[in-house]
Amino acid sequence: MADKNHKWADNVPGNYFVDEQCIDCDACRTEAPDNFTRNDDHGYSFVYKQPTTEEESARCKAALEACPVEAIGRETE
């Protein structure tokens, strides 16, 4: 389970975040490319844009569910 106390500083403020458990597997970037991107210098994903539409919200939820190490979390359900 993602821990908001260990989320990457790169995450933009909002409901979704990626924490330090990220293994850079690309699942979130595949599921929600409009919301997740990669820190190329350090090899992890983070949220660069919070969802603003129902479609983006659904894709972010799919990314959360697809994460093999549960590194994606939400501030609220």
BAFIDO-525324 format. One record per residue: residue in three letters; x, z, y of N, C-alpha, C in turn. Coordinates in Angstrom, 1 decimal, decimal comma, always signed. Atoms other than C-alpha are relative to their C-alpha. Example, Ala and Ser with C-alpha at 12.3 -4.5 7.8 and 13.67 -1.06 7.14 Angstrom:
<recs>
<residu ala	n.u +0,9	n.w +0,0	n.v -1,2	ca.u +12,3	ca.w +7,8	ca.v -4,5	c.u +0,9	c.w +0,0	c.v +1,2>
<residu ser	n.u -0,9	n.w +0,0	n.v -1,1	ca.u +13,7	ca.w +7,1	ca.v -1,1	c.u -0,8	c.w +0,8	c.v +1,1>
</recs>
This chain:
<recs>
<residu met	n.u +0,8	n.w +0,0	n.v -1,2	ca.u +0,0	ca.w +0,0	ca.v +0,0	c.u +0,9	c.w +0,0	c.v +1,2>
<residu ala	n.u -0,7	n.w +0,1	n.v -1,2	ca.u +1,3	ca.w -1,0	ca.v +3,4	c.u -0,1	c.w +1,3	c.v +0,8>
<residu asp	n.u -0,1	n.w -1,2	n.v -0,8	ca.u +2,4	ca.w +1,9	ca.v +5,7	c.u +0,2	c.w -0,4	c.v +1,4>
<residu lys	n.u -0,1	n.w +0,3	n.v -1,4	ca.u +1,7	ca.w +1,6	ca.v +9,4	c.u +1,2	c.w +0,7	c.v +0,7>
<residu asn	n.u -1,2	n.w -0,7	n.v -0,5	ca.u +4,6	ca.w +4,0	ca.v +10,0	c.u +1,3	c.w -0,8	c.v -0,2>
<residu his	n.u -1,2	n.w +0,8	n.v +0,3	ca.u +7,0	ca.w +1,4	ca.v +8,6	c.u -0,2	c.w -1,5	c.v +0,2>
<residu lys	n.u +0,2	n.w +1,4	n.v -0,3	ca.u +5,6	ca.w -1,8	ca.v +10,0	c.u +1,1	c.w -0,6	c.v +0,9>
<residu trp	n.u -1,1	n.w +0,6	n.v -0,8	ca.u +8,0	ca.w -4,3	ca.v +11,6	c.u -0,4	c.w +0,0	c.v +1,4>
<residu ala	n.u +0,2	n.w +0,0	n.v -1,4	ca.u +8,3	ca.w -4,1	ca.v +15,3	c.u -0,4	c.w -1,4	c.v +0,5>
<residu asp	n.u +0,4	n.w +1,3	n.v -0,3	ca.u +7,8	ca.w -7,9	ca.v +15,4	c.u -1,5	c.w -0,3	c.v +0,0>
<residu asn	n.u +1,4	n.w +0,1	n.v +0,0	ca.u +4,1	ca.w -7,5	ca.v +14,6	c.u -0,6	c.w +0,1	c.v +1,3>
<residu val	n.u +0,7	n.w -0,1	n.v -1,2	ca.u +1,8	ca.w -8,2	ca.v +17,5	c.u -1,0	c.w +1,1	c.v -0,2>
<residu pro	n.u +1,0	n.w -1,0	n.v +0,1	ca.u -0,6	ca.w -5,3	ca.v +18,3	c.u -1,3	c.w -0,5	c.v -0,6>
<residu gly	n.u +1,3	n.w +0,4	n.v +0,5	ca.u -3,9	ca.w -5,4	ca.v +16,4	c.u -0,2	c.w +0,6	c.v -1,4>
<residu asn	n.u +0,4	n.w -0,5	n.v +1,2	ca.u -5,5	ca.w -4,8	ca.v +13,1	c.u +1,0	c.w -0,2	c.v -1,2>
<residu tyr	n.u -0,8	n.w +0,4	n.v +1,1	ca.u -3,2	ca.w -6,6	ca.v +10,7	c.u +1,5	c.w +0,2	c.v +0,3>
<residu phe	n.u -1,4	n.w -0,2	n.v -0,2	ca.u +0,5	ca.w -5,8	ca.v +10,2	c.u +0,7	c.w -0,2	c.v -1,4>
<residu val	n.u -0,9	n.w +0,1	n.v +1,2	ca.u +3,4	ca.w -6,3	ca.v +7,7	c.u +1,0	c.w +1,1	c.v +0,1>
<residu asp	n.u -0,9	n.w -1,1	n.v -0,1	ca.u +5,6	ca.w -3,4	ca.v +6,8	c.u +1,4	c.w -0,4	c.v -0,7>
<residu glu	n.u -1,3	n.w +0,3	n.v +0,5	ca.u +9,2	ca.w -3,1	ca.v +5,5	c.u +0,1	c.w -0,3	c.v -1,5>
<residu gln	n.u +0,0	n.w +0,4	n.v +1,4	ca.u +8,2	ca.w -3,7	ca.v +1,9	c.u +0,1	c.w -1,5	c.v -0,3>
<residu cys	n.u +0,1	n.w +1,4	n.v +0,1	ca.u +8,0	ca.w -7,4	ca.v +2,6	c.u +1,2	c.w -0,6	c.v -0,7>
<residu ile	n.u -1,1	n.w +0,6	n.v +0,8	ca.u +10,1	ca.w -9,5	ca.v +0,1	c.u +0,1	c.w -1,5	c.v +0,4>
<residu asp	n.u -0,1	n.w +1,4	n.v -0,5	ca.u +9,7	ca.w -12,8	ca.v +2,0	c.u -0,4	c.w -1,0	c.v -1,0>
<residu cys	n.u +0,5	n.w +0,8	n.v +1,0	ca.u +7,7	ca.w -14,4	ca.v -0,7	c.u -0,7	c.w -1,3	c.v +0,5>
<residu asp	n.u +0,7	n.w +1,1	n.v -0,6	ca.u +5,8	ca.w -16,8	ca.v +1,6	c.u -1,5	c.w +0,0	c.v -0,2>
<residu ala	n.u +1,5	n.w +0,0	n.v +0,3	ca.u +2,3	ca.w -15,8	ca.v +0,3	c.u -0,8	c.w +0,0	c.v +1,3>
<residu cys	n.u +0,8	n.w -0,2	n.v -1,3	ca.u +1,0	ca.w -14,7	ca.v +3,7	c.u +0,1	c.w -1,2	c.v +0,9>
<residu arg	n.u -0,1	n.w +1,2	n.v -0,8	ca.u +2,4	ca.w -17,7	ca.v +5,5	c.u -0,7	c.w -1,2	c.v -0,6>
<residu thr	n.u +0,7	n.w +1,1	n.v +0,6	ca.u +0,8	ca.w -20,0	ca.v +3,0	c.u -1,5	c.w +0,3	c.v +0,2>
<residu glu	n.u +1,4	n.w -0,3	n.v -0,1	ca.u -2,6	ca.w -18,2	ca.v +3,1	c.u -0,5	c.w -0,1	c.v +1,5>
<residu ala	n.u +0,4	n.w -0,1	n.v -1,4	ca.u -2,7	ca.w -17,7	ca.v +6,9	c.u +1,1	c.w -0,4	c.v +0,9>
<residu pro	n.u -1,1	n.w +0,5	n.v -0,8	ca.u -0,1	ca.w -19,9	ca.v +8,6	c.u -0,2	c.w +0,1	c.v +1,5>
<residu asp	n.u +0,3	n.w -0,1	n.v -1,4	ca.u -1,8	ca.w -19,5	ca.v +12,0	c.u +0,2	c.w +1,5	c.v +0,5>
<residu asn	n.u -0,1	n.w -1,4	n.v -0,4	ca.u -1,2	ca.w -15,7	ca.v +11,9	c.u +1,2	c.w +0,7	c.v -0,4>
<residu phe	n.u -1,2	n.w -0,5	n.v +0,5	ca.u +1,9	ca.w -15,0	ca.v +9,9	c.u +1,1	c.w -0,9	c.v +0,2>
<residu thr	n.u -1,2	n.w +0,9	n.v -0,1	ca.u +5,4	ca.w -16,3	ca.v +10,5	c.u +1,2	c.w +0,8	c.v -0,6>
<residu arg	n.u -1,2	n.w -0,6	n.v +0,6	ca.u +8,9	ca.w -15,5	ca.v +9,3	c.u +1,1	c.w +0,4	c.v +1,1>
<residu asn	n.u -1,1	n.w -0,4	n.v -0,8	ca.u +11,7	ca.w -13,6	ca.v +11,0	c.u +1,2	c.w -0,6	c.v -0,8>
<residu asp	n.u -1,1	n.w +0,8	n.v +0,7	ca.u +14,5	ca.w -16,1	ca.v +10,0	c.u +1,3	c.w +0,8	c.v +0,0>
<residu asp	n.u -1,2	n.w -0,7	n.v +0,0	ca.u +17,3	ca.w -13,8	ca.v +11,0	c.u +0,1	c.w +1,1	c.v -1,1>
<residu his	n.u +0,0	n.w -1,1	n.v +1,0	ca.u +16,3	ca.w -11,0	ca.v +8,6	c.u -0,8	c.w -0,2	c.v -1,2>
<residu gly	n.u +0,7	n.w +0,4	n.v +1,3	ca.u +14,1	ca.w -12,7	ca.v +6,0	c.u -1,2	c.w +0,9	c.v -0,3>
<residu tyr	n.u +1,3	n.w -0,6	n.v +0,3	ca.u +10,6	ca.w -11,1	ca.v +6,3	c.u -1,1	c.w -0,6	c.v +0,8>
<residu ser	n.u +1,1	n.w +0,5	n.v -0,8	ca.u +7,2	ca.w -12,0	ca.v +7,5	c.u -0,6	c.w +1,0	c.v +0,9>
<residu phe	n.u +0,7	n.w -0,9	n.v -0,9	ca.u +5,2	ca.w -10,5	ca.v +10,3	c.u -1,2	c.w -0,7	c.v +0,6>
<residu val	n.u +1,2	n.w +0,5	n.v -0,7	ca.u +1,9	ca.w -11,0	ca.v +12,2	c.u +0,4	c.w -0,4	c.v +1,4>
<residu tyr	n.u -0,4	n.w +0,5	n.v -1,4	ca.u +2,6	ca.w -13,2	ca.v +15,3	c.u -1,3	c.w -0,3	c.v +0,8>
<residu lys	n.u +1,3	n.w +0,2	n.v -0,7	ca.u -1,1	ca.w -13,7	ca.v +16,1	c.u -1,1	c.w +0,6	c.v -0,8>
<residu gln	n.u +1,1	n.w -0,7	n.v +0,7	ca.u -4,0	ca.w -11,5	ca.v +15,2	c.u -1,2	c.w -1,0	c.v -0,1>
<residu pro	n.u +1,1	n.w +0,9	n.v +0,2	ca.u -7,1	ca.w -13,3	ca.v +13,9	c.u -1,0	c.w +0,1	c.v +1,1>
<residu thr	n.u +1,0	n.w +0,1	n.v -1,1	ca.u -9,6	ca.w -14,4	ca.v +16,6	c.u -1,3	c.w -0,7	c.v -0,5>
<residu thr	n.u +1,2	n.w +0,7	n.v +0,5	ca.u -12,1	ca.w -16,3	ca.v +14,4	c.u -0,4	c.w +0,6	c.v -1,3>
<residu glu	n.u +0,3	n.w -0,5	n.v +1,4	ca.u -14,0	ca.w -15,5	ca.v +11,2	c.u +0,8	c.w -0,7	c.v -1,0>
<residu glu	n.u -0,8	n.w +0,7	n.v +0,9	ca.u -12,0	ca.w -18,2	ca.v +9,5	c.u +1,4	c.w +0,6	c.v -0,1>
<residu glu	n.u -1,3	n.w -0,7	n.v +0,0	ca.u -8,7	ca.w -16,6	ca.v +10,6	c.u -0,1	c.w +1,4	c.v -0,7>
<residu ser	n.u +0,2	n.w -1,3	n.v +0,6	ca.u -10,0	ca.w -13,2	ca.v +9,6	c.u +0,0	c.w -0,1	c.v -1,6>
<residu ala	n.u +0,1	n.w +0,2	n.v +1,5	ca.u -10,9	ca.w -14,5	ca.v +6,1	c.u +1,4	c.w -0,4	c.v -0,6>
<residu arg	n.u -1,3	n.w +0,4	n.v +0,4	ca.u -7,4	ca.w -16,1	ca.v +5,8	c.u +1,0	c.w +1,2	c.v +0,0>
<residu cys	n.u -0,8	n.w -1,2	n.v +0,0	ca.u -5,7	ca.w -12,9	ca.v +6,8	c.u -0,3	c.w +1,0	c.v -1,1>
<residu lys	n.u +0,4	n.w -0,9	n.v +1,1	ca.u -7,7	ca.w -10,9	ca.v +4,3	c.u +0,5	c.w -0,6	c.v -1,3>
<residu ala	n.u -0,6	n.w +0,7	n.v +1,2	ca.u -6,7	ca.w -13,5	ca.v +1,6	c.u +1,5	c.w +0,3	c.v -0,1>
<residu ala	n.u -1,4	n.w -0,3	n.v +0,0	ca.u -3,1	ca.w -13,0	ca.v +2,7	c.u +0,3	c.w +1,4	c.v -0,5>
<residu leu	n.u -0,2	n.w -1,4	n.v +0,4	ca.u -3,4	ca.w -9,3	ca.v +2,3	c.u -0,2	c.w +0,2	c.v -1,5>
<residu glu	n.u +0,3	n.w +0,0	n.v +1,4	ca.u -4,9	ca.w -9,7	ca.v -1,1	c.u +1,1	c.w -0,7	c.v -0,9>
<residu ala	n.u -1,0	n.w +0,8	n.v +0,8	ca.u -2,2	ca.w -12,2	ca.v -2,2	c.u +1,4	c.w +0,6	c.v +0,0>
<residu cys	n.u -1,3	n.w -0,6	n.v -0,1	ca.u +0,7	ca.w -10,1	ca.v -1,2	c.u +0,4	c.w +0,8	c.v -1,2>
<residu pro	n.u -0,3	n.w -0,6	n.v +1,3	ca.u +2,5	ca.w -9,1	ca.v -4,4	c.u +0,6	c.w +1,4	c.v +0,1>
<residu val	n.u -0,6	n.w -1,3	n.v -0,1	ca.u +4,1	ca.w -6,0	ca.v -3,0	c.u -0,8	c.w +0,9	c.v +1,0>
<residu glu	n.u +0,9	n.w -0,8	n.v -0,9	ca.u +1,2	ca.w -4,8	ca.v -0,8	c.u +0,7	c.w +0,4	c.v +1,4>
<residu ala	n.u -0,7	n.w -0,3	n.v -1,3	ca.u +3,3	ca.w -5,1	ca.v +2,4	c.u -0,9	c.w -0,3	c.v +1,2>
<residu ile	n.u +0,9	n.w +0,3	n.v -1,1	ca.u +0,3	ca.w -6,3	ca.v +4,5	c.u -1,1	c.w +1,1	c.v +0,0>
<residu gly	n.u +1,0	n.w -1,0	n.v -0,2	ca.u -2,0	ca.w -3,7	ca.v +5,9	c.u -0,9	c.w -0,2	c.v +1,2>
<residu arg	n.u +1,0	n.w +0,0	n.v -1,1	ca.u -4,9	ca.w -3,1	ca.v +8,3	c.u -0,1	c.w +1,4	c.v +0,6>
<residu glu	n.u +0,2	n.w -1,3	n.v -0,7	ca.u -5,3	ca.w -0,4	ca.v +10,9	c.u -1,3	c.w +0,5	c.v -0,3>
<residu thr	n.u +1,4	n.w -0,4	n.v +0,4	ca.u -9,0	ca.w -0,4	ca.v +10,1	c.u -0,5	c.w -0,9	c.v -1,0>
<residu glu	n.u +0,6	n.w +0,8	n.v +1,0	ca.u -11,1	ca.w -1,7	ca.v +7,3	c.u -0,9	c.w -1,0	c.v +0,7>
</recs>
